[in-house]
Amino acid sequence: MITRGAFGNLVNRYKAVLKKCRLINTFGSLAVASMLTLSTAGVAGAASIYQPTAGTYTFTGETLSYSNASGDSVQAGSVPGKGDSYHGNTTVIIGDESTKLIESNARGGLFSAQNGHIILNSENVVITSTDTSGSYSALWAQNNSVNADGIPEEDRASIVINAQNTTLTSGSSAIVAMSNGMVEINGNLIAQAPDAVLARGNAIININKAGTGTVQLDGNVNFNYSGPTSGTGVDADVNINLNNADSYWNGNTVVSWYYTDESDAPKPEELNVSNLTVNLANGATWNPTHVTSTDEPSEDTSGTRYVGLNNLNLDKGVINLNPDVNVEVDNMTGSGTVNLAADIKEGEHVGTL
């Protein structure tokens, strides 16, 4: 196990010695997994799906397309008003073994609310969120429950994607899970957004749990606090599995917050992060990006700051570092390769750890 301090010392040591050695960059440029492009002519499906009440609703077809100019293209369950009671099970199942493509292009993609469940089964899933305000995302699961100990998975608002290839694109956040929500993506994944992941409130996010897919993430992992709308702590159980040489993550780990006055300001412990785990194996690459930290919450009602990665499991993974980028790791296991990109000249050495 390598602690946060030991990791920093290791990086400093490599900065001092790597210039003297020969670089062998085994991996070179990473290949981008291609998505199957299908014509939308003769598309089956509906303009949008909104199912707020209990029950199971199934939609099948070879190509299924959804859109909504003003909101989410698919919604299961509903957000309760003040004093509303628990809504019960609402399950929306889209696609089956015959489905080649499920696509959505709207302000928001899939929204699973209080104990709503959305399951996608398809060869290809392509979801684009056009929103840039942060009010919508490609995937959003929100249970509206504040149990700090979490709740059973079957009682959580959930989104599960079972696809050979999934592409998520958003102007704000690609994958959002809040307030005991749950998101699981199985298979190959491409996610592109300022925040590839945004989470809080003891939510659960599992990406490539089986480790058999290629995962390419462009964007930060953001643990978010919102005083006016939530007030729950930022911590969530986020697990990202990058497990081959075509897999990468371009991004870093941050905490963000917003509140209006002292009445809904976060307590210090509500901004603690402890359950982010990244597995980096078999040539998968993490390229940490620069984070510009703003004032502390006590000094500014909105802002962002860097936070360390809790658990990094290396198994021949690759980390490319620049000297102006913060990298702190609480717990690290295994071994891999660290490239100090800005300090390495052609013909110099790759360090290992």
Helices and strands as residue ranges (DSSP letters): H 4-17, G 18-20, E 49-51, E 55-59, E 63-66, E 72-76, E 90-94, E 101-106, E 108-112, E 116-129, E 137-142, G 153-155, E 158-170, E 173-178, E 182-199, E 204-207, E 215-226, E 237-242, E 248-250, E 253-258, G 262-264, G 268-271, E 276-281, E 285-287, E 302-306, E 309-321, E 329-340, G 341-343, E 351-352
